[in-house]
Amino acid sequence: MRKKVLIVGSGLAGLAAALRLSRRGYEVVLVEKNSKAGGRLNQLKKDGFTFDVGPSFFSMSYEFDEFVKDAGIKMPFHFVELDPLYTVNFLATGKTYTMYKDLSKLAEEFKDVEPNLEEKIRKYLNTGQKIFDGTVDLVVRRNYNSLMHYFVTLMKAPPTLMPVLFRSFWQQVSKYFDSEEVRQILSLVAFFVGRTPFDTPAVYSLLSYTEFVHNGYFNVEGGMYNIVEGLCNELKKQNITVHYNTEITGFTEKNGKLDSLTDSNGKEWNADIFLINADAAWFRGKIFNRPEFSEEKLDKLKWTMGTLTFYLGVSEKIPNVHHHNYYLGSNFKEYANKIFTNPDSFEKPYYYVNVLSRSNPGCAPEGCESLFFVCPVPDLRYKANWDDREEIVNSIIADFSKRVGMDVQQKIVSKTIYTPVEWRDQFNLHKGSALGLAHDMNQIGGFRPKNFDEKYKNVFYAGASTVPGTGLPMVIISSKLAVERIEKYG
Ligand SMILES: Cc1cc2nc3c(=O)[nH]c(=O)nc-3n(C[C@H](O)[C@H](O)[C@H](O)COP(=O)(O)OP(=O)(O)OC[C@H]3O[C@@H](n4cnc5c(N)ncnc54)[C@H](O)[C@@H]3O)c2cc1C
């Protein structure tokens, strides 16, 4: 008889795991607390505009290739490489730098502030490649059965990589580049894994190698939500049902195994195997009541940034913007040190703007623009009250207006704001931490919440807060690692 797997959550990791498991002959059912699939990879349609709610690009596209091959499906969406990758505007000088993949063109862009950039960046990326080659297959795309297993695996990494384990991202870029501009721009990638360059290990500089050399940045034709729609179509074809508006709130056990999960209406969901795509740390604490994952214990862990996101429909085309745009202030270190814990740190905001309508004109009415802003903010441990949301958002819009040379405030026809409160409540994210658990050396690999349960042998986890970590390609890998475990279980 086919074994039945119940997946809790239809985030990218849940959807990918469903298709991998179905290919292997398991009967798969999903339950999702929201009325739509995708989790953080979501979409907002409002007032004639379409917005990507969370992710606006991905890297490591080959992880999607591996996934579709493994699931036995055709790539259900179209991705397009972005070049230039993004632009970065500095408040103090007003200068905007365009990040080209072509390194000699990039060097020309920075010739006034960073002489010999091409030579320097080649050396920096070369080290990034060594870190990538020495760690990704060995450490990232692997399951660990114990901490000892993890340490033994780490010892197989080339010894020349040891120094980067003990250096911060900022120290790494400072070793190769002299200008604050280049250091700041290249270290922005640390924010993508959810912390600052000052507390993100240098090992993550392998991401610079993936963005400039090994792969690139990709946007999805028609918007990122087409990934989810494509995967949901595949689920439909395979008669896999997603039960929406179904939130798991309890459980029953029998003979040392998980017997069922219970939803908020008291309905019991039985299965042979359970795969939890809800946050792996949150679920253990909140649903399984594990003392090691109590709210107090979770509060003591390092979480990735909270985010303030807002979605603007604007009645005119915005000048001087690309698909991805970063706007930096002039106090990078002070800002990075304060932003996660200090609720009064918004006077000079740093933020990112995605102009979805630039590469996908169908996402806004003719002549209009759909804008999506992301601003790193303290999570709800440090700023619980967001009554000042309008004020903060308006200050960012005022800053943006100055930088693009247009009074954007006057042109807004649609506005939606998500503070960490909305991020927490929509997706059960601990204290509104947008990307899940942070990636310190003591919260990755064998130290991260495991993808198999400590108590129930028939429970597994996939998603951003288990191995290997956050981001779309990482949660695709996470679905692969969880499915490997389920196959071994039987
Ligand atoms: C603002 C923002 C921008 C981002 N930008 C990028 C980017 O550009 N590129 C990139 O690669 N990554 C980006 N990320 C990260 C990326 O979105 C996540 O790493 C990834 O989507 C996480 O997927 P997941 O499957 O682990 O979890 P989720 O997407 O959180 O899915 C978990 C699902 O479980 C459901 N659930 C939770 N609890 C329950 C319950 N009790 N019962 C039933 N269902 C439940 C949730 O509703 C959700 O649908 C961004 C994230 C944010 C927030």
The ligand as an SDF file (V2000), in Angstrom:
LIG
                    3D

 53 58  0  0  0  0  0  0  0  0999 V2000
   10.4720   40.2140    2.1630 C   0  0  0  0  0  0  0  0  0  0  0  0
   11.2060   38.9650    1.7280 C   0  0  0  0  0  0  0  0  0  0  0  0
   12.0110   39.0110    0.6130 C   0  0  0  0  0  0  0  0  0  0  0  0
   12.6920   37.8630    0.2010 C   0  0  0  0  0  0  0  0  0  0  0  0
   13.4320   37.9240   -0.9390 N   0  0  0  0  0  0  0  0  0  0  0  0
   14.0210   36.8020   -1.4130 C   0  0  0  0  0  0  0  0  0  0  0  0
   14.6410   36.8250   -2.6850 C   0  0  0  0  0  0  0  0  0  0  0  0
   14.6240   37.8360   -3.3880 O   0  0  0  0  0  0  0  0  0  0  0  0
   15.2260   35.6670   -3.1250 N   0  0  0  0  0  0  0  0  0  0  0  0
   15.2270   34.5220   -2.3810 C   0  0  0  0  0  0  0  0  0  0  0  0
   15.7840   33.5060   -2.8380 O   0  0  0  0  0  0  0  0  0  0  0  0
   14.6080   34.4760   -1.1720 N   0  0  0  0  0  0  0  0  0  0  0  0
   14.0020   35.5860   -0.6750 C   0  0  0  0  0  0  0  0  0  0  0  0
   13.3250   35.5480    0.5140 N   0  0  0  0  0  0  0  0  0  0  0  0
   13.3710   34.2980    1.3210 C   0  0  0  0  0  0  0  0  0  0  0  0
   12.3620   33.2710    0.8260 C   0  0  0  0  0  0  0  0  0  0  0  0
   11.1180   33.8800    0.6620 O   0  0  0  0  0  0  0  0  0  0  0  0
   12.2070   32.1570    1.8550 C   0  0  0  0  0  0  0  0  0  0  0  0
   13.4750   31.6380    2.2410 O   0  0  0  0  0  0  0  0  0  0  0  0
   11.3790   31.0000    1.3060 C   0  0  0  0  0  0  0  0  0  0  0  0
   10.2680   31.4620    0.5530 O   0  0  0  0  0  0  0  0  0  0  0  0
   10.9100   30.1750    2.4800 C   0  0  0  0  0  0  0  0  0  0  0  0
   10.1310   29.0960    2.0070 O   0  0  0  0  0  0  0  0  0  0  0  0
    9.6300   27.9840    3.0180 P   0  0  0  0  0  0  0  0  0  0  0  0
    8.9670   26.9420    2.2080 O   0  0  0  0  0  0  0  0  0  0  0  0
   10.7240   27.5680    3.9250 O   0  0  0  0  0  0  0  0  0  0  0  0
    8.6180   28.7180    4.0290 O   0  0  0  0  0  0  0  0  0  0  0  0
    7.2830   29.5830    3.8450 P   0  0  0  0  0  0  0  0  0  0  0  0
    7.2610   30.2800    2.5580 O   0  0  0  0  0  0  0  0  0  0  0  0
    7.1690   30.4030    5.0770 O   0  0  0  0  0  0  0  0  0  0  0  0
    6.1270   28.4620    3.8330 O   0  0  0  0  0  0  0  0  0  0  0  0
    5.6550   27.8720    5.0030 C   0  0  0  0  0  0  0  0  0  0  0  0
    4.1480   27.6910    4.8350 C   0  0  0  0  0  0  0  0  0  0  0  0
    3.6260   27.0420    6.0040 O   0  0  0  0  0  0  0  0  0  0  0  0
    2.3650   27.6250    6.3160 C   0  0  0  0  0  0  0  0  0  0  0  0
    2.0990   27.3620    7.7350 N   0  0  0  0  0  0  0  0  0  0  0  0
    2.7750   27.8650    8.7990 C   0  0  0  0  0  0  0  0  0  0  0  0
    2.2560   27.3680    9.9400 N   0  0  0  0  0  0  0  0  0  0  0  0
    1.2420   26.5490    9.5920 C   0  0  0  0  0  0  0  0  0  0  0  0
    0.3130   25.7680   10.3310 C   0  0  0  0  0  0  0  0  0  0  0  0
    0.3640   25.7150   11.6640 N   0  0  0  0  0  0  0  0  0  0  0  0
   -0.6240   25.0720    9.6670 N   0  0  0  0  0  0  0  0  0  0  0  0
   -0.6850   25.1070    8.2920 C   0  0  0  0  0  0  0  0  0  0  0  0
    0.1670   25.8370    7.5460 N   0  0  0  0  0  0  0  0  0  0  0  0
    1.1240   26.5520    8.1790 C   0  0  0  0  0  0  0  0  0  0  0  0
    2.5750   29.1000    6.0150 C   0  0  0  0  0  0  0  0  0  0  0  0
    1.3590   29.7840    5.8550 O   0  0  0  0  0  0  0  0  0  0  0  0
    3.3880   29.0190    4.7180 C   0  0  0  0  0  0  0  0  0  0  0  0
    2.5460   28.9920    3.5920 O   0  0  0  0  0  0  0  0  0  0  0  0
   12.5990   36.6580    0.9400 C   0  0  0  0  0  0  0  0  0  0  0  0
   11.7640   36.6080    2.0630 C   0  0  0  0  0  0  0  0  0  0  0  0
   11.0750   37.7570    2.4590 C   0  0  0  0  0  0  0  0  0  0  0  0
   10.1570   37.6700    3.6430 C   0  0  0  0  0  0  0  0  0  0  0  0
  1  2  1  0
  2  3  1  0
  2 52  2  0
  3  4  2  0
  4  5  1  0
  4 50  1  0
  5  6  2  0
  6  7  1  0
  6 13  1  0
  7  8  2  0
  7  9  1  0
  9 10  1  0
 10 11  2  0
 10 12  1  0
 12 13  2  0
 13 14  1  0
 14 15  1  0
 14 50  1  0
 15 16  1  0
 16 17  1  0
 16 18  1  0
 18 19  1  0
 18 20  1  0
 20 21  1  0
 20 22  1  0
 22 23  1  0
 23 24  1  0
 24 25  2  0
 24 26  1  0
 24 27  1  0
 27 28  1  0
 28 29  2  0
 28 30  1  0
 28 31  1  0
 31 32  1  0
 32 33  1  0
 33 34  1  0
 33 48  1  0
 34 35  1  0
 35 36  1  0
 35 46  1  0
 36 37  1  0
 36 45  1  0
 37 38  2  0
 38 39  1  0
 39 40  1  0
 39 45  2  0
 40 41  1  0
 40 42  2  0
 42 43  1  0
 43 44  2  0
 44 45  1  0
 46 47  1  0
 46 48  1  0
 48 49  1  0
 50 51  2  0
 51 52  1  0
 52 53  1  0
M  END
$$$$
